[in-house]
Amino acid sequence: MSIEQLGIGVLWSFLYGYLIVASIDFGAGFYAYYGRLIGQESIIAPVISRYLSPVWEVTNVFLVFFFVGLVGFFPETAHYYGTALLIPGSIALVLLSIRGSFYAFANYGAKKNSFYLFAYGMTGLLIPASLATVFTISEGGFIAVHGARIELLMAELFYSTYSWAVVLLAMSSVLFISSAFLAYYAARARDERALELMRQFALWGGVPTIISSLFVFIALRNHNLEHFERTLNFWWMFGLSLISFLGAAWLIWRRQQYGLAFVLVMLQFAFAFYGYGISHLPYLLYPHLTIYGSVTNPASGRALVAVFVAGFALLVPSLVLLMRLFLFNVRYVKGELS
Amino acid sequence: MSTVDWSRGLTEMTLAFHILFATIGVGVPVLISIAEWLGIYRKDPHYSLMARRWARGFVITVAVGVVTGTCIGLQLNLLWPEFMSLAGNVVGLPLFMETFAFFFEAIFLGIYLYTWNRFKNPFTHWLLTLPIVLGASASALFITTVNSFMNTPQGFTFENGSLVDVDPLAAMFNPAAPSKVAHVLSSAYLTSAFVLAMIAAFSMLKGRKDEYYRKSIRLNMTVGLVLAVLTILIGDMSAQFLAAHQPEKLAAAEWHFETGGRAPLIVGGVLDPDTQQVRGALELPWGLSLLATHNPDGVVIGLNDYPQEDWPPLYVHYLFDAMVTIGFYLLAVPVLFLLLLRSRREGAYNRWMLAAIVAGGPLSLFAIELGWFYAEVGRQPWILRGYMRVSEAATTNPHVGAAFWMFAALYALLGIVCLVVLARLFRNKPAELELEARRIIL
């Protein structure tokens, strides 16, 4: 395995971590707001707040890891993506900032305020939509290169079917992952009413997720045939993803083993996400940039990997501690320890 | 305005906003840790309550610090893509480490905030402050090495317009790193002590009388005295570093044009840029030579040794002077307070003293801004000193102006809401009420 492959593997794993953790968070914000709209806030809100309160800060960091590491390993990505994504990136940043800070304001500030919750809920759907556009752009066709100048073709992006299929997939995945997790969390808290509500969301959320992922495949075939054909080489990964989904849906439907069901949801997304990632290689941006394109700097690459390993050795025990105290501590989950 | 100007403007705005929260984020955990430890060690619930109340306000500033930190991290790539493609494989490492350090802090902060009553031994909860302090200070350390690298780049070979043969550790521990890191850390701790003292002094000025506020002021002023001395000593170290490794930056701050010994220190004044004459300044003979070399005959390199297109803007003189003046103010206040406290216990809390302490809060934050503006503007015209100019590093995307206004609106919103929330937090729940609720009556 070359240092480039190792690097992109590490980064992709961070992005996968972000996909799961952030989806739970984004979806939870949406459900919290939706709960207030339909007058069932008292059912969902306590479960969501008990989970989110200790972990909200951790979420953002996965994303920061990804882009900091990406530029560290593949500096040329800054030249292409940095220039092209100025406006979409800024919009995503503004949304992320509003979301993160307003969560703290609402949660730790003295007064409850509907606007905070609204901002928190809405950004939960808009951020994944805007971040997912980066995947769309990476397929090529949306960036024009004129010598040193790089231009993002906004109109092409807006009228592309592929782009909207990806946005749809991102939003439905967020709602599905989140509800599957919150159903598990509610089940642990033995909160029957919250569980039932989340179970419904999970069952209904699964259907659009699968349909929109089919859309994505069809649209990818039209947009980037080369990549589409490479995904077929990894058909078994996408097959395993579908099987995991069916397993999870079955368990949730039968009201059994919500924990295992959530693990299956994580596997469903892991297979699909890594399948997509591997078939995307060696390109970071079709057709301009591959992982081998940047001037390789073995010393920096090795140092980054070393720091990654050392950092991971520090973080995993800390994360385990965090989870034992809040996620797997039944008394805390039930709200007896706050 | 050109794209470069907009990019500079947006970066300045983001940094200026972020640094306030980052400074508090680095410093306040130290004081929370001290207060909680005192509370347990002396069995004094006042200090325990202090730790709780500070932590509650702290988490709100952390939230704003986190999101604006994410902004500056990504903006580095969005606004300065050519710099990042040149130096990304060098600064990537410390940036990555900074993220790890912050992650570590965030995990333990999450645990800390929700486990006040979880452990039988109160020291267990106090122990959680250590990784928070460590993570916060380590992330300041790593990010400051990146800034140091931009000032005194080393640890690579420059070949065909790119950096090769990179030695990432040599790049991190460049000549600017020790003095800069030390200065950033000690000034962050100092500023946080003053901000916390400001809150207590303000409450006393408003007529609150509880011993809680006095203890808070005493603690923060004691810590503040030590840190003010330390910060000024480290500032002296920074001047020596500049004289040796980045003389044009010191010369610009001191309006020192001709290389030579026995150079005077110029405070204030007005410069005539054509004749290089300074009017109306306070001149301390030999001052600059002493500052830069600790020797009155020490030779200090002047700006005229550099081509004029490589000069930093000369207004940095005022930034530098104002920063140093505030630095001495922040030393004078705790000295005076502690002297008063020794001579007559009650007199130390008179209105003037309290007002001076309150003023120290915004002034110390202002000094942080001045210091960073001096650090950044003083490096101009370079983004990577000697290798890449700011104008070569900026994005070619023509829409930076739109992004600028978008972020301006964001920071205005965050700043106002954050202040309102913080004010409400402390006003609606004064310490007396909480003391009563917790049955702490002394």
Interface residues (C-beta under 8 A of the other chain):
Chain A: S53 P54 V55 W56 E57 V58 N60 V61 L63 V64 F65 F67 V68 G69 V71 G72 F73 F74 P75 E76 T77 A78 H79 Y81 G82 T83 A84 L85 L86 I87 G89 S90 I91 L93 V94 L96 S97 I98 G100 S101 F102 Y103 A104 F105 Y108 G109 A110 K111 A148 R149 I150 E151 S294 V295 N297 A299 S300 G301 A303 L304 V307 F308 G311 L314 L315 S318 L319 L321 L322 L325 F326 L337 S338
Chain B: R56 V59 I60 V62 A63 V64 V66 V67 T68 T70 C71 G73 L74 Q75 N77 L78 L79 W80 P81 E82 M84 S85 L86 A87 G88 N89 V90 V91 G92 L93 L95 F96 M97 T99 F100 F102 F103 F104 A106 I107 F108 L109 G110 I111 L113 Y114 T115 N117 R118 P131 S162 L163 V164 D165 V166 D167 P168 L169 T395 T396 N397 H399 V400 A402 A403 M406 F407 L410 L413 L414 V417 C418 V421 R424 L425 N428 K429
